[in-house]
Amino acid sequence: MGYFNRGERFTAVTTGLLVALVPALALGGDALVGSVERAAPQPPPDVAINGELPVEEQLSPEFLDEVRTGEDLSERSEPADQVPPGPLGIPGTVLAAYQRADRTLAGTTPGCGLHWSVLAGIGRIESHHARSGRVDADGRTLSPILGPRLSGGPGIAAIRDTDGAALDGDAVWDRAVGPMQFIPSTWRSQAADGNADGIRDPHNVFDAALAAGRYLCSGGGDLRDRTQLAAAVFRYNHSQAYVRNVLAWADAYARGVMPTAGDTTIPPNAELLAFAHPLPPAAPPGIPQAAAAPPPAGPPPRPAPAPGRPPAPPPPGTTTPPPPPPSSTPPPSEPPPSSEPPSSSQPPTSEPPPTSEPPTSEPPPPATSSPQPTSPAA
């Protein structure tokens, strides 16, 4: 009987341990994160994708008029977000991610009409294009891009950890993550695989760009319409200033942009990278080529022969230079004098050098040969 009691107690204890261990075993690995996510509370309503609290409840009619009329929204943007003059650049891999998301959505959600420049505007505001293109060849950020802890500070929501620190590394509070700054709870509903590698990663710019596009298109509007586009960006972040900044950059990028090597700085030879409207920078290089006209106009080599032809000027005041030539040309000087009688006024031996000229140049030279040498000199 005593043995039976001991066995019964052993069985009861073993059964209890198994009952306690089964849930823990079931929560191993990804299942643990999944269970935490399923049990996680949802963020407060109207919280921005990055966890910021709403600034306005809706866009003002005056702002929508600005958007519809096509005014330059950058003029009234916050100083730090005003679009600078001149050509704009986006890191090449990041730009490819925006454009690939555009093409994907054009196939899956053709009625949305989202242009990649809007994603570029959001990426510029949220992370400065993945912190100036610090991504690997696959588009994953070289280091995590994290927003502030969503602990309920000024302007931000209080959101307790919902991902078991899997995405943001914080087991206490959630944080916005990646180039497009998704909070973990929003990423769960919008996660996308933008580069077809089988992984949905908010730290990958291809995945994050496609997820942001899906979120903008999820409202069902036609984003080719400026008013509906503004409303979609407002859902991304309930701030009129945010919408203004995003659309200002989007408009600028749509007018022309250049892919850069690693950040948004335009290299000196940007014309080699241009693919939109960077013709102005290409024009200056063309101007120097026009200045190449002076080299052709610089036939100063001709002045060399010309000085040999102005025998007319030397006789009036330069009788001394002729002596050296006569010494070298006394033999040929005799035949010419016979042909020189007409110009006996100039019997000095200075005429022998032009012995080749008398047959052909005597009639014209007096009136036409002298002006020609004077023009190159000028």
SEDO-13903 format. One record per residue (C-alpha): x, z, y. Coordinates in steps of 0.1 Angstrom, whole numbers, plus 2048, in hexadecimal, padded with zeros to 3 digits. Each point is the difference from the previous one (the first is absolute). Layout:
% residues N
XZY ...
***
This chain:
% residues 378
800800800 81C809817 8117DE7F8 7E07EE807 7FE811822 8237F6808 7F97DC7F6 7E07FF814 81280D81E 81C7E67FB 7E67E47FE 7EF80C81F 820801814 80C7DE7F3 7DE7F0809 80180F822 8237F3807 7F67DD7F5 7E2801816 81680981D 81A7E67F9 7EA7E27FB 7F77FC825 82480480A 80C7E67E8 7E57E880C 80D804824 8237F57F8 8107E3813 7E97E8813 7E28127F3 80A81F813 8017EC821 7DF7EF7F7 7EF8217FA 80C80E820 7F57E0812 7DD8027F1 7FC82480A 80E7FB823 7E980481D 7F87E1815 80F7FE823 7E980881D 7EA7E280B 80E7E881A 82480B7FA 8187E4806 8137EF7E4 81E81580B 7EE821803 7FB800825 7DF80E80E 7E87E8812 8067FC826 7E17ED808 7DF7FC7ED 7FE7DB809 8107E5814 7F47FD824 7ED7E180B 81A7FA81B 81C7FF7E6 7EC7E87EA 7FC7EA81F 826800804 8047F67DB 7E67E4802 80D7F1820 8237FD7F1 81181481B 82480B7FB 7FA8227F0 825809802 7FD805826 7EC81F7FA 81180C7E1 8138207FE 8237FB80F 8118067DF 7EB7E57EF 8007E581B 80B7DF7F3 8227F680F 8057DD80F 8127E67EC 8017F77DB 7F681A7E7 80F8077DE 7F48107E0 8188087E2 7FE7E47E8 7F48137E1 7E6813814 7F37E0810 7FE7F07DD 7EA81E7F5 7E87FC81D 7FD7DA7F9 7FC8047DB 7E4819805 7EF7E7817 8027E57E5 7F38187E5 7E280B815 7F87DC809 7FB7FA7DB 7EE8207F6 7ED806820 7FE7DF813 7E380C816 81681B80F 8177E9814 81B81A805 8207F180F 82280E7F6 808807825 7E681D7FF 8138107E3 8207FB814 7F081181E 7F781E7EA 8228017EF 8117FF823 7EC81E80B 8008157E0 8247FC7F5 8127E7816 7FF7E77E3 80C8187E5 819810819 80F7DF80A 8007F07DE 81181B7EB 7F37F37DF 8107F27E1 7FB7DD7F3 7DF80A7EF 7F280F820 8048257F8 80C81681C 82480C7FC 7F482380A 7DD80F801 7EC7FA820 7EB820805 7E980B81B 7FC82480C 7F281A7E8 7DA7FF803 7FD825806 7E67FF81C 8177FE81E 7F67EF821 7EF7DF7FA 8058007DA 7E980B7E3 80781D7E9 8027F07DD 80D8157E3 8157EF7E6 7ED7E67EC 81B7EE7ED 81481C7F1 81D7F5816 8037DF7ED 7FE7EA81E 80B81681E 81681A7EF 7EB81C80F 7ED8177E8 7EF81381C 7F37E781A 7FA7DA7FE 8157E9816 7FB7DB809 8187EA7EC 8107DE801 8037E4819 7DB7FF807 7FC8267FF 7E58077E6 7F68237F9 7FF8057DA 7DA8037FD 7FB7DF812 81B7EF7EC 7ED8097E0 7E37EB80B 8137E380F 8207FE7EB 80C7DD7FA 81B7ED7EE 80C7E781B 81E7F27EE 7F27FE7DD 81A8177F0 7E58157EE 80581E817 7EB80C81D 817812817 7F880B824 826800807 8027DB7F8 7F97EA81F 7EF7E47EB 7E88197F0 7FA813820 7F97E0814 7E77F47E7 7EF8227FE 7FD801826 7F17DD800 7E780A7E5 7F681E815 7FB7EB81F 7EB7E77EC 7EC81B7EF 7E880281D 7F27DE7F8 8067F0822 80F7DF80A 82080A810 8047DE811 7E780E819 813816819 7E581A803 7FD8057DA 8268007FE 80281C819 7E58147ED 8157FC7DF 81F80D811 7EC81C80F 7F680B7DC 8258017F8 80581881C 7E580D817 8137FC820 7F97E581A 82480280C 80B7FA7DC 7EA7E17FD 80D7F3821 8248047F5 7FB7F07DE 7ED7E280F 81A7FC81B 81C7FD7E7 7EB7EB7E9 7F97E781C 8257FE808 80A7FB7DC 7E67E57FC 80F7EC81C 8227FF7EF 8198167EE 8227FE7F0 80B80F7DF 81F816805 81A80C7E8 7FA826801 7EF80B81F 7EB7F281D 81E7F6815 8027DB807 8237F37F7 8137E9818 7F97E17EA 7DB8087FE 7F77DB803 80D7FB7DC 7E78197F3 7E27F6816 7E17F27EF 7E580481A 8037FB826 824809808 8087DF811 809811822 81F8107F1 80A7DE7F1 7FD7EF822 81E811810 8187F37E5 7F37DD808 809804824 8258047FA 7FE7E07EC 7F37EF820 81D80E812 8167EC7E9 7FA7E4819 81D80C815 8197FA7E4 7F67DB7FE 8007FE826 82380F800 8127DF7FA 81C80D814 8167EC7E7 7F67E1814 80F80E820 8227FB7EE 7FC7DA7FF 7EF800822 81E80F812 8157E37F2 7E87E7810 80080D823 81E7EC80B 7ED7F9820 80182480C 8258067F8 80D7E4816 7F080E820 8128217FE 8138037E1 81D7E7800 81781A7F0 7EE8017DE 8057DB7FB 8278037FE 7FF8107DE 7EB7E57F0 8157E380F 81E80E7EF 7EF7FD7DF 7F17DE808 81A7EC813 8017E57E5 7DA7F9800 7FE804826 80F7DE806 7E57EB7F0 7E3811811 80E7FC824 7FB7DB7FD 7DB8067F9 7FF81B81B 8067EC81F 7DB80380A 805826801 8227FD810 7F681C817 8068167E2 8217F17F3 80D8217F5 8058027DB 7E18167FD 7EC7E17F7 8147F77E1 7EF81B7EB 7DF7EE805 8107DF7F5 7E57FF7E5 7E680381B 8077E3816 7F17E67E9 7DF8137FD 7FE81D817 80C7F1822 7DE7F480C 7EA81E7F6 81881D804 801801826 7DB809802 7F580F7DE 81E8107EF 80681A81B 7DE8117FF 8018047DB 81E817800 7F181581C 7E08097ED 8108127E2 816813818 7E280D812 
***
